[in-house]
Amino acid sequence: MSDVPIAAADRIIRTAPGNSGLRVGTDAAEELAAELAQIGAEISEEAGKYARHAGRKTVKASDIKLATK
């Protein structure tokens, strides 16, 4: 199971440009939620490395931004 709520993934799909009026299958929302959780975990791990390197115990927004580049 994903840490990303299925309803949030459903909303992301429905509100994406060009998807107006489309219905979203539960399986599609579940798959997006799982993928988002995986991508988020990878970014978080990298951001944690940046925070530790800077001698901090707190991950900041700047660490996330660096990790996504």
Backbone bond lengths (Angstrom), bond angles and torsions (degrees), N, CA, C in turn:
res aa  C-N    CA-C-N  psi(-1)  N-CA   C-N-CA  omega(-1)  CA-C   N-CA-C  phi
1 M - - - 1.456 - - 1.525 109.28 -
2 S 1.295 115.94 149.74 1.459 123.35 -174.55 1.525 111.36 -93.08
3 D 1.325 115.63 154.68 1.457 121.14 174.17 1.527 111.42 -81.84
4 V 1.319 116.45 -13.52 1.461 121.68 179.50 1.536 107.90 -90.25
5 P 1.324 117.80 125.19 1.465 119.80 -179.92 1.537 112.29 -59.96
6 I 1.314 115.96 139.19 1.463 121.86 179.94 1.527 110.01 -60.55
7 A 1.321 116.93 -38.61 1.473 120.28 -179.70 1.522 110.92 -62.76
8 A 1.327 116.96 -37.49 1.463 120.04 178.92 1.524 110.56 -66.77
9 A 1.342 116.87 -42.31 1.461 120.82 178.42 1.532 110.17 -63.81
10 D 1.314 116.66 -40.84 1.471 121.62 177.34 1.522 109.77 -59.20
11 R 1.326 116.92 -45.64 1.471 121.98 -179.57 1.525 111.31 -64.04
12 I 1.331 117.25 -39.06 1.466 120.68 178.20 1.526 109.94 -61.33
13 I 1.314 116.60 -44.26 1.479 120.12 179.82 1.526 110.39 -64.31
14 R 1.339 116.85 -48.50 1.458 120.47 -176.65 1.518 113.34 -64.28
15 T 1.336 117.74 -33.35 1.460 120.14 -175.71 1.529 113.11 -94.29
16 A 1.310 118.14 0.80 1.461 120.76 177.25 1.529 109.48 -65.51
17 P 1.321 116.95 143.04 1.465 119.95 179.58 1.536 111.48 -53.83
18 G 1.302 115.23 131.62 1.461 120.58 178.66 1.512 114.68 89.91
19 N 1.328 118.29 -6.45 1.464 120.64 -178.20 1.524 113.09 -100.74
20 S 1.319 117.16 10.58 1.455 120.77 -179.13 1.526 110.66 -57.75
21 G 1.318 115.81 130.57 1.453 121.03 176.90 1.519 114.74 86.81
22 L 1.314 117.79 -6.79 1.466 120.28 179.00 1.515 110.74 -81.34
23 R 1.319 115.65 146.01 1.458 120.42 171.64 1.522 107.19 -90.59
24 V 1.314 116.06 156.32 1.457 120.87 -177.80 1.522 108.94 -121.93
25 G 1.319 115.48 124.26 1.452 120.34 177.65 1.518 110.64 -72.38
26 T 1.322 116.12 147.15 1.459 120.63 178.42 1.516 110.92 -57.61
27 D 1.335 116.35 -38.89 1.468 119.38 -179.87 1.524 111.55 -63.64
28 A 1.320 117.61 -35.14 1.465 121.56 178.76 1.526 110.36 -68.08
29 A 1.322 116.91 -43.88 1.462 120.95 179.51 1.527 110.42 -65.33
30 E 1.324 117.10 -40.03 1.465 120.79 178.64 1.527 110.78 -64.89
31 E 1.327 117.17 -41.16 1.458 121.05 -179.99 1.527 110.96 -66.45
32 L 1.333 117.30 -42.60 1.459 120.03 177.61 1.526 110.28 -62.82
33 A 1.325 117.48 -42.70 1.460 121.14 179.01 1.526 111.03 -59.70
34 A 1.325 117.36 -42.25 1.464 121.41 179.26 1.528 110.86 -65.36
35 E 1.327 116.79 -43.05 1.469 120.62 179.37 1.522 111.14 -65.44
36 L 1.334 117.12 -41.87 1.461 120.84 178.68 1.524 111.03 -63.41
37 A 1.328 116.36 -39.15 1.463 119.91 178.33 1.525 110.61 -63.81
38 Q 1.327 116.73 -41.23 1.466 121.06 179.76 1.536 110.55 -65.39
39 I 1.314 116.49 -47.08 1.468 120.85 179.32 1.532 109.69 -62.74
40 G 1.323 116.63 -42.17 1.461 120.68 178.76 1.517 112.48 -62.24
41 A 1.318 116.68 -38.55 1.462 120.43 178.65 1.526 110.89 -65.73
42 E 1.324 116.68 -40.52 1.469 120.49 179.08 1.527 111.30 -65.17
43 I 1.326 116.48 -43.88 1.462 120.81 178.45 1.532 110.03 -64.42
44 S 1.318 116.86 -42.09 1.463 121.25 -179.36 1.520 111.60 -63.71
45 E 1.308 116.58 -40.28 1.465 120.29 178.44 1.527 110.45 -61.75
46 E 1.321 116.06 -46.15 1.470 120.78 179.51 1.531 110.77 -64.49
47 A 1.331 116.88 -41.76 1.464 120.74 179.27 1.524 110.66 -63.90
48 G 1.316 117.37 -35.95 1.458 121.44 176.89 1.525 111.36 -62.55
49 K 1.321 116.19 -37.99 1.472 120.75 177.03 1.527 110.38 -62.06
50 Y 1.334 116.71 -42.28 1.466 120.63 179.09 1.527 110.81 -63.94
51 A 1.330 116.93 -42.38 1.459 120.60 -179.60 1.531 110.32 -64.12
52 R 1.331 117.27 -45.66 1.462 120.36 179.17 1.527 111.30 -63.13
53 H 1.328 116.20 -40.33 1.456 120.36 178.67 1.528 111.56 -60.73
54 A 1.332 115.61 -35.26 1.465 120.92 179.46 1.529 111.68 -81.35
55 G 1.331 117.12 0.14 1.461 120.68 179.20 1.515 113.78 78.32
56 R 1.308 117.08 21.86 1.463 121.39 -178.95 1.520 110.42 -108.20
57 K 1.340 115.06 155.64 1.458 121.48 172.97 1.526 110.87 -103.38
58 T 1.324 115.59 2.52 1.462 121.76 -177.99 1.523 109.79 -116.69
59 V 1.334 115.54 128.23 1.463 120.37 173.95 1.524 107.04 -83.42
60 K 1.315 116.23 126.77 1.464 121.79 -178.63 1.525 110.40 -106.52
61 A 1.309 115.31 167.10 1.468 121.04 178.66 1.524 110.76 -58.30
62 S 1.324 116.52 -35.42 1.465 119.65 179.81 1.528 111.37 -64.74
63 D 1.335 117.30 -31.27 1.470 120.80 176.63 1.531 110.33 -67.54
64 I 1.323 115.13 -40.87 1.471 120.06 178.52 1.526 109.38 -63.33
65 K 1.336 116.18 -45.12 1.464 120.42 -179.22 1.524 110.93 -61.01
66 L 1.336 117.02 -42.74 1.457 120.77 177.36 1.532 111.36 -63.20
67 A 1.321 116.00 -40.71 1.454 120.79 -177.31 1.529 112.50 -67.62
68 T 1.323 117.38 -24.26 1.458 119.73 -178.32 1.518 112.82 -88.96
69 K 1.327 117.06 -4.99 1.468 120.17 179.26 1.506 110.83 -85.47
